[in-house]
């Protein structure tokens, strides 16, 4: 069958990284400077504060320049990547 490989490549001397797979509706908080939400399902809803975006399968939402604690909610299956500058 098909093989899927997902790699996170980053500069460990410049960033710390955290990657986690989410399979259900969840709410979480992050203070990472850059946050990526990679959708693995159609119609994934991502809410950041009062703003909501709907992502298609394999779409990616990128949030840059974060300087405060963000509240993020997702409606289903996705990969969450948090990058924090050292």
N, C-alpha and C positions, 0 to 999 in steps of 0.2 A: 504494500500500500504506500500511500504518500508519506514522505518524511518531512516534518516541519522542524526547522531549527531557528531559534531566536537567540541572538547574541547581543549583549550590551558591551560596546567598546567605548572606553572613556580613558582619560589621563589620570591615573591614581595619584600622581604627584600634584594635581590641581583640584581634584574633586573626590568626595566620598560619594558612593552610589548605593542605592537600595532598590531592588527589583522584587516585586511580589505579584503573584497571580491572584486575581479576585474572581470568584465564581458566582457570587450572589449579590443582592442589593446590600450595599454597605455605605457607611459614613465614616470618614476618617479626617484627621487633622495633620497638617504638615507645615513645616517652616522651611522646607528646601527652597533654594533659589530658583531652580528649574524643576518643573513637574511635567511628566508626559503620561498621558492616558491613551494606551493603544487598545482599540476595540477589537474583540474577536467575535463579535455578534452584531447583527443588524439592529439598528434602532437603540443603541446604548445611549442612555441619558446620563449626562455628566453635569452636575450642578456645582458651581463655585460661588458661594455667597448667594446673591439673588439672581445670578445669571445661569441659564440652563442651555446646553448645547446637545444636539442629537448627532451621534456618530454612526456611520455605516461600518460594515465589516472591514477591518484592516485600516480604518481611519485612525488618525492620531491627533489628540489635542495637546498642544504645547503651551505651557504657562511659564513665562520668563520674568525675571526681575522681582521675584517675590521677596518682600522684606518683613513680612509679618506672618502670623499663624493663619493658615487658610483652612476653611472647612470645605471638604469636597465630598459629594455623594455620587455614587454610581448605581445604575439600575441592574447591572448584570456582569457578564464575563468580560474581563479586560486585564491588561497588564499595567501596573502602576510603576513608574520609574521616578525616583527622586534623586536629584543631583544637587550637592551642596559644595560650594567653593571652599577650599581649604584656606 
